[in-house]
Amino acid sequence: MESEQGRGNNLPVRDVPIDWESLEDAFENNAPEVHSYLHLVSGEVLRVVDGIADPEMHARIASDAAYLRIEPVSSREQYRWMERFIPMVDEPVLRGQLSQAIDGKGAFRRFKDVLIGFTTERERWFAFRSERLRVFMEAWLAAHALHAVPRPTFPQDASSPRASTGIAPEALTRRKGVDALRQQLREVVEGLGSRDLEKVIAFAEFVKARRAARGFAVRPDAQASAGEEASDKASTEEPPTDIDPPSSQQRTAAR
């Protein structure tokens, strides 16, 4: 694969075992204080938050050739996704509520709040948004001459009790515990208001950045740090940072 050439940039294409879930999260989060980097060897995503992470660590990561800065999708583009999704909603009343929700400041938060009570449409929105994010991610990878390959798995002995699933029994137990906690987190955030959700997200970002800082500090070789903080993604399924979208009058004039 290294012999192939990157599209339009004459760079050799590099195989990277992409962690799609973490990369999608990084592309979606365009908060100015959040900086995400893709590790070009492991495919993990490392997130650095201004004001929380050590500035020296941030500088080391930014200058490390093993990391590539991720360019998230702009809030304005993600706003257009909401505009495109609304006509796809079958229920006229819900369409009207969503159209009203995206008019003016706080559009992302209001859009999400309206969908909370409509499980089917909310899941359709998540699928639609993920599809849009995947298009941007694949274009970004191609622009940087990166080719996504499956993440590595460890070979198992056929006689081992873990061979039937490919996962150790103790790992399955841990995974079930993690899945239960994530489900509990989803249930908790469903009942929270916008201000409380902002606090939950801020705290989750703090915990992830602190974990990344500890991992980076104990490893003198920056390339060995594969962005371990991305493995504990908080599954809050929240929309991106808010913007001040155009008002209904401005959107009408633009058309």
Secondary structure, 3 states (H helix, E strand, C coil): CCCCECCCCCCECEEECCCHHHHHHHHHCCCCCEEEEEECCCCCEEEEECCCCCHHHHHHHHHCCCEEECCCCCHHHHHHHHHHHHHHCCCHHHHHHHHHHCCCCCHHHHHHHHHCCCHHHHHHHHHHHHHHHHHHHHHHHHHCCEEECCCCCCCCCCCCCCCCCCCCHHHHHHHHHHHHHHHHHHHHHHCCCHHHHHHHHHHHHHHHHHHHHHHHHCCCCHHHCCCHHHHHCCCCCCCCCCCCCCCHHHHHHHC
